[in-house]
Amino acid sequence: MSTETSEDFEVDGSVSIPALHRDLARKYRNVGSKVEDIWRAFSPRQREEALRESTGDGEVLKHSRDPGLDGLRCLIPEYNLKDMTTTPEHFLEIFQYRSTAPLGKQFCVGVNDGPGDRETIENSIAAYDLRHPHHGFFGNQLTVFLEGDRYGQSCQLDNAAAAQQMMAVAPIFCVPRSKGELIITRQTYLLQFLNHLVEEILDLGSDSRTTQAHPKKESEAVTTAMSKLAVQPRTQKMSISDVISGRLLVGR
Protein backbone atom coordinates (compact mmCIF):
# COMPACT_ATOMS: atom_id res chain seq x y z
CA MET A 1 0.00 0.00 0.00
CA SER A 2 1.48 3.35 -1.01
CA THR A 3 1.45 6.24 1.39
CA GLU A 4 1.51 9.94 0.59
CA THR A 5 3.36 11.97 3.19
CA SER A 6 4.37 15.57 3.73
CA GLU A 7 6.61 17.10 6.32
CA ASP A 8 5.97 20.75 7.03
CA PHE A 9 2.26 21.22 7.70
CA GLU A 10 1.52 22.87 11.01
CA VAL A 11 -1.76 24.48 11.96
CA ASP A 12 -0.78 28.01 12.91
CA GLY A 13 -0.83 28.05 16.68
CA SER A 14 -1.94 31.70 16.61
CA VAL A 15 -5.16 30.75 14.81
CA SER A 16 -7.96 30.23 17.31
CA ILE A 17 -10.91 28.13 16.22
CA PRO A 18 -13.26 30.01 18.62
CA ALA A 19 -12.02 33.32 17.15
CA LEU A 20 -12.62 32.10 13.59
CA HIS A 21 -16.09 30.95 14.62
CA ARG A 22 -16.87 34.31 16.23
CA ASP A 23 -15.71 36.11 13.07
CA LEU A 24 -17.93 33.99 10.85
CA ALA A 25 -20.87 34.47 13.23
CA ARG A 26 -20.34 38.23 13.13
CA LYS A 27 -20.36 38.17 9.33
CA TYR A 28 -23.55 36.12 9.32
CA ARG A 29 -25.29 38.56 11.68
CA ASN A 30 -24.14 41.65 9.82
CA VAL A 31 -24.25 40.68 6.15
CA GLY A 32 -25.77 37.20 6.00
CA SER A 33 -28.88 38.22 4.10
CA LYS A 34 -26.89 40.27 1.60
CA VAL A 35 -24.47 37.38 1.04
CA GLU A 36 -27.41 35.07 0.43
CA ASP A 37 -28.95 37.44 -2.13
CA ILE A 38 -25.68 37.79 -4.04
CA TRP A 39 -24.87 34.08 -3.93
CA ARG A 40 -28.30 33.14 -5.27
CA ALA A 41 -27.95 35.68 -8.07
CA PHE A 42 -24.50 34.40 -9.05
CA SER A 43 -24.09 32.08 -12.00
CA PRO A 44 -22.18 28.82 -11.43
CA ARG A 45 -19.16 30.47 -13.07
CA GLN A 46 -19.30 33.39 -10.62
CA ARG A 47 -19.60 30.99 -7.68
CA GLU A 48 -16.55 29.15 -8.92
CA GLU A 49 -14.63 32.41 -9.18
CA ALA A 50 -15.51 33.32 -5.60
CA LEU A 51 -14.62 29.84 -4.38
CA ARG A 52 -11.23 29.91 -6.07
CA GLU A 53 -10.55 33.40 -4.76
CA SER A 54 -11.21 32.20 -1.21
CA THR A 55 -8.03 30.10 -1.31
CA GLY A 56 -4.56 31.50 -1.70
CA ASP A 57 -3.74 29.58 -4.89
CA GLY A 58 -7.14 29.05 -6.52
CA GLU A 59 -7.01 25.28 -5.97
CA VAL A 60 -10.27 23.60 -4.95
CA LEU A 61 -11.51 20.01 -4.98
CA LYS A 62 -13.49 19.19 -8.13
CA HIS A 63 -15.94 17.05 -6.16
CA SER A 64 -16.16 15.50 -2.70
CA ARG A 65 -14.25 12.35 -3.68
CA ASP A 66 -11.62 14.06 -5.83
CA PRO A 67 -8.40 12.08 -5.29
CA GLY A 68 -6.25 15.05 -6.26
CA LEU A 69 -4.73 17.75 -4.07
CA ASP A 70 -2.90 15.15 -1.98
CA GLY A 71 -5.81 13.98 0.14
CA LEU A 72 -7.71 17.21 0.78
CA ARG A 73 -10.96 15.22 0.44
CA CYS A 74 -10.08 13.65 3.80
CA LEU A 75 -10.37 17.01 5.55
CA ILE A 76 -12.96 19.24 3.87
CA PRO A 77 -14.81 17.15 1.26
CA GLU A 78 -17.81 19.51 1.26
CA TYR A 79 -15.69 22.42 0.04
CA ASN A 80 -15.70 21.38 -3.62
CA LEU A 81 -16.61 22.94 -6.96
CA LYS A 82 -19.43 20.58 -7.90
CA ASP A 83 -21.48 20.93 -4.73
CA MET A 84 -20.69 24.59 -4.06
CA THR A 85 -21.46 25.88 -7.56
CA THR A 86 -24.32 23.70 -8.81
CA THR A 87 -26.97 24.99 -6.41
CA PRO A 88 -26.82 27.90 -3.94
CA GLU A 89 -28.23 25.91 -1.02
CA HIS A 90 -25.09 23.86 -0.39
CA PHE A 91 -22.97 26.84 0.64
CA LEU A 92 -25.81 28.76 2.25
CA GLU A 93 -26.68 25.86 4.54
CA ILE A 94 -23.03 25.45 5.52
CA PHE A 95 -22.68 29.20 6.12
CA GLN A 96 -25.79 29.33 8.29
CA TYR A 97 -24.91 26.25 10.33
CA ARG A 98 -21.23 27.01 10.83
CA SER A 99 -22.11 30.56 11.90
CA THR A 100 -24.88 29.78 14.36
CA ALA A 101 -24.23 26.32 15.82
CA PRO A 102 -21.85 26.10 18.82
CA LEU A 103 -18.50 24.50 18.08
CA GLY A 104 -19.31 21.60 20.36
CA LYS A 105 -22.41 20.84 18.32
CA GLN A 106 -20.47 21.09 15.06
CA PHE A 107 -17.97 18.63 16.50
CA CYS A 108 -20.80 16.11 17.01
CA VAL A 109 -23.33 16.88 14.26
CA GLY A 110 -23.02 18.38 10.80
CA VAL A 111 -25.29 20.30 8.44
CA ASN A 112 -28.79 18.82 8.22
CA ASP A 113 -27.89 16.27 10.92
CA GLY A 114 -25.09 14.87 8.79
CA PRO A 115 -21.70 13.74 10.11
CA GLY A 116 -20.04 16.16 12.51
CA ASP A 117 -16.37 17.06 12.39
CA ARG A 118 -15.33 14.09 14.50
CA GLU A 119 -17.27 11.60 12.39
CA THR A 120 -16.02 13.16 9.15
CA ILE A 121 -12.42 12.59 10.22
CA GLU A 122 -13.20 9.10 11.52
CA ASN A 123 -14.79 8.26 8.16
CA SER A 124 -11.62 9.41 6.39
CA ILE A 125 -9.49 7.35 8.74
CA ALA A 126 -11.55 4.30 7.85
CA ALA A 127 -11.89 4.98 4.12
CA TYR A 128 -8.48 6.40 3.27
CA ASP A 129 -6.25 5.29 6.14
CA LEU A 130 -5.83 8.95 7.11
CA ARG A 131 -3.25 9.44 9.85
CA HIS A 132 -1.27 12.22 11.43
CA PRO A 133 2.42 11.81 10.50
CA HIS A 134 3.34 11.98 14.17
CA HIS A 135 0.53 9.75 15.39
CA GLY A 136 2.99 7.43 17.10
CA PHE A 137 4.61 10.15 19.16
CA PHE A 138 1.66 11.63 21.04
CA GLY A 139 1.69 8.92 23.71
CA ASN A 140 -0.97 9.55 26.35
CA GLN A 141 -2.00 12.99 25.09
CA LEU A 142 -5.67 13.74 24.63
CA THR A 143 -7.49 16.60 22.89
CA VAL A 144 -10.61 18.00 24.52
CA PHE A 145 -13.36 19.73 22.52
CA LEU A 146 -15.33 21.62 25.15
CA GLU A 147 -16.85 25.06 24.54
CA GLY A 148 -14.75 28.10 25.38
CA ASP A 149 -11.44 29.66 24.41
CA ARG A 150 -9.59 26.47 25.37
CA TYR A 151 -11.56 24.49 22.81
CA GLY A 152 -9.37 21.91 21.09
CA GLN A 153 -6.49 22.06 23.57
CA SER A 154 -4.47 18.94 24.36
CA CYS A 155 -3.29 17.58 27.67
CA GLN A 156 -0.74 15.00 28.77
CA LEU A 157 -1.91 12.14 30.99
CA ASP A 158 0.41 10.22 33.28
CA ASN A 159 -0.18 6.86 31.65
CA ALA A 160 -2.39 4.92 29.26
CA ALA A 161 -4.76 3.89 32.04
CA ALA A 162 -5.35 7.53 33.00
CA ALA A 163 -5.97 8.45 29.37
CA GLN A 164 -8.49 5.63 28.99
CA GLN A 165 -10.23 6.70 32.19
CA MET A 166 -10.56 10.29 31.02
CA MET A 167 -11.96 9.20 27.65
CA ALA A 168 -14.44 6.99 29.50
CA VAL A 169 -15.62 9.98 31.54
CA ALA A 170 -16.02 12.22 28.48
CA PRO A 171 -16.20 9.83 25.51
CA ILE A 172 -17.85 12.28 23.13
CA PHE A 173 -15.63 15.32 23.51
CA CYS A 174 -12.31 13.73 24.42
CA VAL A 175 -10.19 11.97 21.77
CA PRO A 176 -6.58 10.82 21.35
CA ARG A 177 -4.46 13.71 20.16
CA SER A 178 -3.54 11.88 16.94
CA LYS A 179 -7.21 12.15 15.97
CA GLY A 180 -7.76 15.50 17.65
CA GLU A 181 -5.11 17.22 15.54
CA LEU A 182 -6.87 16.08 12.36
CA ILE A 183 -10.21 17.40 13.64
CA ILE A 184 -8.58 20.73 14.54
CA THR A 185 -7.06 20.91 11.06
CA ARG A 186 -10.46 20.35 9.44
CA GLN A 187 -12.24 22.92 11.57
CA THR A 188 -9.52 25.53 11.27
CA TYR A 189 -9.27 25.56 7.51
CA LEU A 190 -12.97 25.14 6.80
CA LEU A 191 -13.72 28.17 8.99
CA GLN A 192 -10.89 30.15 7.41
CA PHE A 193 -12.05 29.40 3.88
CA LEU A 194 -15.66 30.23 4.73
CA ASN A 195 -14.63 33.57 6.22
CA HIS A 196 -12.68 34.41 3.07
CA LEU A 197 -15.48 33.21 0.82
CA VAL A 198 -17.96 35.59 2.41
CA GLU A 199 -15.57 38.47 1.73
CA GLU A 200 -15.07 37.39 -1.87
CA ILE A 201 -18.81 37.08 -2.46
CA LEU A 202 -19.31 40.68 -1.36
CA ASP A 203 -16.33 41.86 -3.40
CA LEU A 204 -17.47 40.10 -6.58
CA GLY A 205 -21.08 41.10 -5.96
CA SER A 206 -20.05 44.73 -5.78
CA ASP A 207 -17.95 44.42 -8.96
CA SER A 208 -20.82 42.69 -10.78
CA ARG A 209 -23.30 45.42 -9.92
CA THR A 210 -20.88 48.12 -11.01
CA THR A 211 -20.18 46.36 -14.32
CA GLN A 212 -23.85 45.81 -15.07
CA ALA A 213 -24.75 49.39 -14.08
CA HIS A 214 -27.42 48.29 -11.67
CA PRO A 215 -29.28 50.96 -9.75
CA LYS A 216 -27.16 52.99 -7.33
CA LYS A 217 -29.26 51.78 -4.40
CA GLU A 218 -28.21 48.15 -4.97
CA SER A 219 -24.55 49.11 -5.27
CA GLU A 220 -24.75 51.10 -2.07
CA ALA A 221 -26.29 48.12 -0.29
CA VAL A 222 -23.27 45.99 -1.11
CA THR A 223 -20.90 48.79 -0.09
CA THR A 224 -22.72 49.04 3.23
CA ALA A 225 -22.43 45.29 3.72
CA MET A 226 -18.69 45.47 3.01
CA SER A 227 -18.25 48.27 5.54
CA LYS A 228 -19.74 46.06 8.23
CA LEU A 229 -16.83 43.66 7.76
CA ALA A 230 -14.25 46.35 8.38
CA VAL A 231 -14.39 45.93 12.16
CA GLN A 232 -11.56 43.40 11.97
CA PRO A 233 -8.70 43.17 9.44
CA ARG A 234 -8.82 40.35 6.94
CA THR A 235 -6.66 37.38 7.75
CA GLN A 236 -4.11 36.12 5.24
CA LYS A 237 -5.56 33.58 2.84
CA MET A 238 -4.32 30.02 3.28
CA SER A 239 -3.67 28.20 0.05
CA ILE A 240 -4.71 24.62 -0.49
CA SER A 241 -1.04 23.71 -0.68
CA ASP A 242 -0.63 25.16 2.83
CA VAL A 243 -3.37 22.88 4.05
CA ILE A 244 -2.07 19.70 2.48
CA SER A 245 1.69 20.26 2.56
CA GLY A 246 2.09 18.37 5.72
CA ARG A 247 0.29 16.84 8.57
CA LEU A 248 -1.43 14.14 6.49
CA LEU A 249 -0.65 10.56 5.73
CA VAL A 250 -3.09 9.05 3.24
CA GLY A 251 -2.60 5.37 2.77
CA ARG A 252 -5.15 4.84 0.02
Backbone torsions as a table, in degrees:
resi	resn	phi	psi	omega
1	MET	NA	125.9	179.7
2	SER	-81.0	151.8	-179.9
3	THR	-130.8	130.7	175.5
4	GLU	-93.1	130.9	-177.9
5	THR	-136.7	150.6	174.4
6	SER	-136.3	162.2	-168.4
7	GLU	-109.9	-32.9	-160.3
8	ASP	-103.3	1.0	-172.9
9	PHE	-72.9	122.2	174.0
10	GLU	-133.8	129.9	171.9
11	VAL	-67.9	128.3	-177.1
12	ASP	-58.2	118.1	-177.5
13	GLY	-62.8	-19.1	179.5
14	SER	-81.1	-11.6	179.8
15	VAL	-85.2	119.1	-179.1
16	SER	-101.2	123.9	177.7
17	ILE	-59.9	-45.9	176.6
18	PRO	-58.3	-36.5	179.0
19	ALA	-67.5	-41.9	177.0
20	LEU	-62.1	-40.0	179.2
21	HIS	-65.4	-42.9	178.4
22	ARG	-62.8	-38.5	179.9
23	ASP	-65.5	-42.9	178.7
24	LEU	-66.5	-39.3	178.8
25	ALA	-64.0	-38.8	177.6
26	ARG	-63.6	-43.5	177.4
27	LYS	-60.6	-42.9	-177.8
28	TYR	-63.9	-41.6	179.3
29	ARG	-65.7	-41.9	-171.9
30	ASN	-82.6	-40.1	-171.9
31	VAL	-132.8	12.5	-175.9
32	GLY	-55.8	-44.8	-177.7
33	SER	-68.1	-37.1	178.3
34	LYS	-67.5	-41.5	177.4
35	VAL	-60.4	-42.3	179.4
36	GLU	-62.3	-44.2	-179.8
37	ASP	-60.4	-44.9	-178.0
38	ILE	-67.2	-44.9	-177.2
39	TRP	-62.0	-40.5	178.9
40	ARG	-67.4	-32.5	-178.9
41	ALA	-79.5	-19.9	179.7
42	PHE	-64.3	147.3	168.6
43	SER	-80.7	163.8	175.5
44	PRO	-54.0	-36.4	179.3
45	ARG	-65.1	-40.7	179.0
46	GLN	-67.8	-37.9	176.5
47	ARG	-63.4	-40.2	177.8
48	GLU	-63.1	-41.4	179.0
49	GLU	-60.9	-44.8	179.1
50	ALA	-63.4	-41.6	-178.7
51	LEU	-62.8	-44.6	-179.7
52	ARG	-67.6	-35.0	179.2
53	GLU	-69.7	-20.8	-178.5
54	SER	-74.5	-14.3	176.1
55	THR	-108.0	157.3	-174.6
56	GLY	-70.9	-21.3	-176.6
57	ASP	-124.1	6.2	177.6
58	GLY	76.4	6.6	-179.6
59	GLU	-88.7	130.6	179.6
60	VAL	-143.6	147.3	174.9
61	LEU	-57.0	141.8	176.7
62	LYS	-74.1	-37.2	177.9
63	HIS	-155.2	175.1	-171.0
64	SER	-67.4	-20.0	-179.8
65	ARG	-112.0	18.6	179.4
66	ASP	-58.9	119.0	-177.8
67	PRO	-78.5	-4.5	-179.6
68	GLY	-76.9	-172.8	178.6
69	LEU	55.3	34.7	170.5
70	ASP	51.6	41.6	172.4
71	GLY	93.0	16.0	180.0
72	LEU	-60.4	-27.7	179.0
73	ARG	-59.8	-22.6	178.6
74	CYS	-70.0	-25.5	-174.5
75	LEU	-100.8	-55.6	-174.7
76	ILE	-131.4	65.7	-176.1
77	PRO	-62.8	-26.9	-177.7
78	GLU	-73.8	-17.0	-178.3
79	TYR	-90.8	73.6	-175.2
80	ASN	-135.9	156.3	-174.1
81	LEU	-61.6	-43.7	-175.1
82	LYS	-61.1	-53.4	-176.1
83	ASP	-71.1	-38.0	-174.4
84	MET	-75.7	-26.4	-175.2
85	THR	-103.2	-21.7	-174.8
86	THR	-67.2	-50.0	177.7
87	THR	-131.1	149.7	-177.9
88	PRO	-70.2	-25.3	-172.0
89	GLU	-62.2	-33.7	-175.6
90	HIS	-56.9	-54.1	178.8
91	PHE	-67.3	-43.2	-175.5
92	LEU	-62.3	-37.3	177.5
93	GLU	-68.6	-39.3	176.8
94	ILE	-64.8	-46.3	-179.7
95	PHE	-57.8	-47.9	-179.1
96	GLN	-63.6	-45.7	-176.0
97	TYR	-69.5	-47.0	-178.2
98	ARG	-66.3	-22.9	179.9
99	SER	-84.5	-32.4	-169.8
100	THR	-108.0	-26.8	-178.6
101	ALA	-80.8	138.9	176.1
102	PRO	-60.3	152.7	-179.1
103	LEU	-58.7	-38.1	179.7
104	GLY	-61.7	-36.7	177.3
105	LYS	-70.2	-41.3	178.7
106	GLN	-62.2	-34.4	176.6
107	PHE	-59.6	-37.2	-174.5
108	CYS	-94.3	-37.7	-171.7
109	VAL	-135.7	139.6	-179.6
110	GLY	-98.8	-167.6	179.6
111	VAL	-60.4	135.5	179.5
112	ASN	54.5	39.3	178.4
113	ASP	63.0	23.6	175.7
114	GLY	-79.4	-171.2	-178.9
115	PRO	-61.4	135.5	174.7
116	GLY	-78.7	-175.3	-177.0
117	ASP	-64.3	-39.1	178.7
118	ARG	-63.9	-48.3	-178.0
119	GLU	-65.7	-35.4	178.2
120	THR	-60.4	-45.2	178.6
121	ILE	-68.1	-40.3	178.6
122	GLU	-63.4	-37.1	176.5
123	ASN	-64.0	-39.0	178.8
124	SER	-69.7	-34.3	176.1
125	ILE	-62.2	-42.9	-178.7
126	ALA	-73.3	-40.7	-174.2
127	ALA	-81.9	-36.0	-171.7
128	TYR	-121.3	6.6	-177.7
129	ASP	57.6	40.1	179.0
130	LEU	-66.5	131.7	177.6
131	ARG	-143.9	155.7	170.4
132	HIS	-80.1	134.8	-177.9
133	PRO	-56.2	-27.0	-179.0
134	HIS	-105.1	25.9	-174.0
135	HIS	-60.1	-24.4	-179.0
136	GLY	-86.2	-0.8	-174.8
137	PHE	-110.7	-0.7	-176.9
138	PHE	-82.4	-15.2	176.1
139	GLY	56.7	-123.6	-175.8
140	ASN	-98.5	28.9	179.4
141	GLN	-85.5	139.7	178.5
142	LEU	-122.4	153.0	174.3
143	THR	-114.7	133.3	-174.5
144	VAL	-114.9	128.7	-176.6
145	PHE	-111.4	68.2	176.4
146	LEU	-105.5	149.1	-176.9
147	GLU	-58.3	148.3	178.0
148	GLY	122.5	176.5	-176.7
149	ASP	-69.0	-13.7	177.8
150	ARG	-95.5	12.7	178.7
151	TYR	-54.9	131.0	176.4
152	GLY	80.6	12.4	178.9
153	GLN	-83.1	152.2	-178.2
154	SER	-106.9	154.9	179.0
155	CYS	-138.4	153.1	-179.0
156	GLN	-101.3	125.1	176.6
157	LEU	-97.4	155.4	-175.3
158	ASP	-63.3	-37.8	-176.5
159	ASN	-156.9	175.0	-177.7
160	ALA	-62.6	-36.0	-179.7
161	ALA	-64.3	-40.7	179.0
162	ALA	-66.5	-38.4	178.3
163	ALA	-64.4	-43.9	178.3
164	GLN	-62.8	-38.7	-179.9
165	GLN	-65.5	-42.2	179.9
166	MET	-66.0	-40.6	178.2
167	MET	-66.9	-28.9	177.0
168	ALA	-70.2	-33.6	179.9
169	VAL	-72.8	-40.5	-179.4
170	ALA	-128.9	68.5	-172.2
171	PRO	-67.5	-23.7	-176.8
172	ILE	-81.4	-44.3	-170.6
173	PHE	-102.4	2.5	-177.3
174	CYS	-122.1	122.4	-176.5
175	VAL	-135.2	157.8	173.3
176	PRO	-56.9	144.5	-175.8
177	ARG	-60.2	-32.2	179.2
178	SER	-57.9	-34.7	175.6
179	LYS	-85.0	-37.9	-178.5
180	GLY	-60.0	-38.8	179.9
181	GLU	-64.1	-35.5	178.3
182	LEU	-69.2	-38.9	177.4
183	ILE	-65.1	-42.6	178.1
184	ILE	-61.0	-42.6	178.9
185	THR	-59.9	-46.2	179.2
186	ARG	-59.8	-51.2	-175.9
187	GLN	-64.7	-40.8	-177.6
188	THR	-61.0	-51.7	-174.1
189	TYR	-77.1	-31.4	176.1
190	LEU	-64.4	-44.0	179.1
191	LEU	-66.4	-38.5	177.3
192	GLN	-62.8	-47.8	-178.8
193	PHE	-64.1	-38.5	178.7
194	LEU	-65.5	-41.1	176.9
195	ASN	-60.0	-44.4	178.9
196	HIS	-67.6	-36.8	-178.5
197	LEU	-63.8	-40.9	177.4
198	VAL	-58.0	-43.9	179.4
199	GLU	-63.9	-40.6	-179.6
200	GLU	-68.4	-37.1	178.3
201	ILE	-60.1	-45.1	179.4
202	LEU	-66.8	-40.7	178.1
203	ASP	-61.0	-51.5	-177.7
204	LEU	-68.1	-33.9	176.7
205	GLY	-63.7	-39.5	177.7
206	SER	-66.9	-43.5	178.2
207	ASP	-62.0	-40.9	-177.7
208	SER	-63.8	-42.2	-179.1
209	ARG	-68.0	-35.1	178.2
210	THR	-67.0	-43.7	-179.0
211	THR	-63.0	-40.8	-175.7
212	GLN	-86.7	1.0	178.6
213	ALA	54.8	45.8	176.3
214	HIS	-70.4	165.9	-178.0
215	PRO	-54.3	147.1	-177.4
216	LYS	-56.9	-34.8	-178.2
217	LYS	-59.5	-42.3	-180.0
218	GLU	-66.1	-42.0	179.5
219	SER	-62.5	-41.1	179.3
220	GLU	-65.1	-32.8	179.4
221	ALA	-63.8	-40.9	178.3
222	VAL	-68.5	-40.8	178.3
223	THR	-60.6	-41.1	177.6
224	THR	-63.3	-42.5	178.3
225	ALA	-61.6	-41.9	178.4
226	MET	-62.1	-39.1	-177.8
227	SER	-65.1	-26.9	179.5
228	LYS	-72.2	-14.7	177.5
229	LEU	-91.3	-2.5	-174.1
230	ALA	-82.4	2.4	-179.8
231	VAL	-63.0	-36.9	179.8
232	GLN	-123.9	145.0	178.0
233	PRO	-67.7	151.4	177.5
234	ARG	-69.2	142.1	175.8
235	THR	-83.0	157.9	179.1
236	GLN	-67.1	136.3	179.5
237	LYS	-68.0	138.9	174.6
238	MET	-98.4	127.7	178.5
239	SER	-79.0	161.0	177.4
240	ILE	-61.3	-35.4	178.7
241	SER	-64.7	-30.5	175.3
242	ASP	-65.1	-38.2	-177.9
243	VAL	-68.2	-42.3	-170.4
244	ILE	-100.5	-1.8	-175.0
245	SER	-83.2	37.1	176.6
246	GLY	-179.6	-93.8	-156.0
247	ARG	-70.4	39.0	179.1
248	LEU	-127.1	138.0	165.4
249	LEU	-122.8	120.0	-180.0
250	VAL	-116.8	111.5	-175.2
251	GLY	-80.5	-24.3	-179.2
252	ARG	-156.8	NA	NA
